[in-house]
Amino acid sequence: MKSLPISLIAALLLGACATVGLSDTERLAMYRAAAGAPVESFHYPGRIQGWMPLGDSALVVDTRPSQAYLLELMGTCPDLEFAQAITVSNLAGRVHARFDTVTVLGQGRFAIPCRIRQIRPVDVSAVRKAERELREQVEMTERPQDSGGT
């Protein structure tokens, strides 16, 4: 994976998220910046460790504590942003771009599989570093300024 200008990413995101956190669009941009080149598939260990929607057409799945993949979907996926659970299809323990799907569970209606368009491995340490730098910058902007007078 390429080296990332983390401070640049954090600076770009700072303006819109100083008090309310990152929007889905901003988080997606951060994950895209930390993602490597597209891969055809990844090993699926039988269950995912965690996941986070990044709008209605992308998500990050954690397969191990320090391994994650950015999944970009073909079009929008109904209720992805509000899902409490998902399933990811796989073939013989591998999830493939353009073949496998993400399905939102628990919404009380028919589950529609959403096809995975692209898979990119995420540099988890780069994302953590960007988030840490962003928090530090937000904390600095929220501190009261010392007037220097009496």
C-alpha positions in Angstrom: 0.0 0.0 0.0 1.1 3.5 -0.6 2.2 6.0 2.0 -0.6 8.3 3.0 -0.5 12.0 3.8 -2.5 11.5 7.0 -2.2 15.1 8.2 -3.5 16.2 4.9 -6.5 13.9 5.1 -7.2 15.1 8.7 -6.9 18.7 7.7 -9.4 18.3 4.8 -11.9 16.6 7.0 -11.5 18.9 10.0 -13.6 21.7 8.6 -16.8 19.8 8.3 -16.5 17.7 11.5 -15.2 19.8 14.3 -18.2 19.4 16.5 -20.4 16.6 15.1 -18.0 13.9 13.9 -17.5 12.6 10.4 -20.3 12.3 7.9 -20.6 9.1 5.9 -19.1 10.9 2.9 -16.1 12.0 5.0 -15.5 8.6 6.5 -15.7 7.0 3.1 -13.1 9.5 1.8 -10.9 8.6 4.7 -11.2 4.9 4.1 -10.7 5.3 0.4 -7.5 7.2 1.1 -6.3 4.4 3.4 -7.3 1.6 1.0 -4.9 -0.3 -1.3 -5.5 -1.3 -4.9 -8.6 -3.4 -5.7 -8.3 -7.1 -5.2 -10.5 -9.9 -6.7 -11.3 -11.6 -3.4 -10.3 -12.0 0.3 -10.3 -14.9 2.8 -13.5 -15.1 4.8 -12.8 -16.7 8.1 -16.5 -17.8 8.7 -17.7 -14.6 10.3 -16.7 -10.9 10.4 -15.3 -9.3 13.5 -17.1 -6.0 12.8 -18.4 -3.7 10.1 -19.3 -0.1 9.6 -21.6 1.3 6.8 -20.1 4.3 4.9 -23.3 5.6 3.4 -25.7 3.4 1.4 -23.3 2.0 -1.1 -20.1 1.1 0.8 -19.0 -0.5 4.0 -15.9 -1.6 5.8 -15.7 -5.2 7.2 -13.2 -6.3 9.7 -12.0 -9.9 9.3 -9.4 -9.7 12.1 -8.5 -7.0 14.6 -6.0 -5.5 12.2 -7.4 -6.5 8.9 -10.3 -4.8 7.1 -11.7 -4.4 3.6 -13.5 -1.6 1.9 -16.5 -3.1 0.0 -18.0 -0.8 -2.6 -21.4 -2.0 -3.8 -23.1 -1.9 -7.2 -25.6 0.9 -6.6 -27.4 1.6 -3.3 -28.2 -1.1 -0.7 -31.5 -0.5 1.1 -31.2 0.2 4.8 -27.5 -0.4 4.9 -27.0 2.8 6.9 -29.5 1.6 9.6 -28.7 -2.1 9.6 -28.1 -3.9 12.9 -26.7 -6.9 11.2 -25.5 -8.1 7.8 -24.4 -11.2 6.1 -21.7 -11.5 3.5 -21.9 -14.4 0.9 -18.8 -16.4 0.1 -17.7 -19.3 -2.0 -15.4 -21.8 -0.3 -14.3 -19.3 2.3 -13.5 -16.4 -0.1 -15.5 -13.3 -0.9 -15.3 -12.2 -4.5 -15.9 -8.8 -6.2 -18.7 -8.8 -8.8 -20.0 -12.2 -7.5 -20.7 -12.1 -3.8 -23.2 -10.0 -1.9 -23.9 -8.1 1.3 -27.4 -8.6 2.7 -28.9 -6.4 5.4 -30.7 -8.3 8.2 -33.3 -7.4 10.8 -35.4 -4.8 9.1 -38.5 -7.0 9.1 -38.9 -7.0 5.4 -37.6 -9.0 2.4 -33.8 -8.9 2.5 -32.3 -7.8 -0.8 -28.7 -8.9 -1.6 -26.4 -6.1 -2.7 -23.7 -7.1 -5.1 -20.1 -6.2 -4.2 -18.5 -4.1 -7.0 -15.0 -3.7 -5.6 -12.9 -4.9 -2.7 -9.9 -3.0 -1.4 -7.7 -3.9 1.6 -7.6 -1.1 4.2 -4.5 0.0 6.0 -6.1 -0.1 9.5 -3.1 1.6 11.2 -3.4 4.5 8.7 -7.1 4.9 9.5 -6.4 4.8 13.3 -3.6 7.4 12.9 -5.9 9.7 10.8 -8.7 9.4 13.4 -6.2 10.1 16.2 -4.8 13.2 14.5 -8.3 14.4 13.7 -9.4 14.1 17.3 -6.2 16.0 18.4 -6.9 18.8 15.9 -10.6 19.0 17.0 -9.5 19.1 20.7 -7.1 21.9 19.9 -9.7 24.0 18.1 -12.2 23.5 20.9 -9.8 24.7 23.7 -10.4 28.2 24.9 -7.8 30.5 23.6 -5.5 32.2 26.2 -6.0 35.9 25.8 -2.6 36.7 27.3 -4.0 39.6 29.3 -5.0 40.1 32.9 
